[in-house]
Amino acid sequence: MIRNVLAMTAVAVGVTAVMAQSDLVSQRKALMKGNGQHAGAISRMVRGEDPFDAAKVTAAFAQWTETAQKLPGLFPEPPKPGEETRALPKIWENKSDFEAKIAAIGKAVADNKDKAKTLDELKVAMPLVSKTCGDCHEPYRRPPPPAAQPGQKK
């Protein structure tokens, strides 16, 4: 009886650990999806495709601030085999550099959020923030899979 309880407990702990890691991947994906949506909205403003909207700019900078605060804690260990993530193993091989890049994102966002109150100011601030995002994505994010051509299966 005790062996059965111990075995069930061990299985439950293992399942919980896998679920917790999957939850971290889901949280990272949700943050990055939000970042991308906001970056798209801001980029359309900068390119003149959409009118300047101060509320959207404020929301974008709030999203990016949240991301910079949460992101370091969302990479405690490498993903398990078969887990779908674009995070490269380099993150855990050079964790201090990765965390420094996240800190740089947070600093760029903090330094520029009050400097983006008009379209002209946003045009100056956005490349500074965007560069720090790219500085992290370039070494630590796997490129997206190629899009399927029309008529091809994904």
Secondary structure as UniProt FT lines:
FT   HELIX           2..46
FT   TURN            47..48
FT   HELIX           54..70
FT   HELIX           71..74
FT   TURN            81..82
FT   HELIX           90..93
FT   HELIX           95..112
FT   HELIX           113..115
FT   HELIX           119..140
FT   TURN            150..151
//
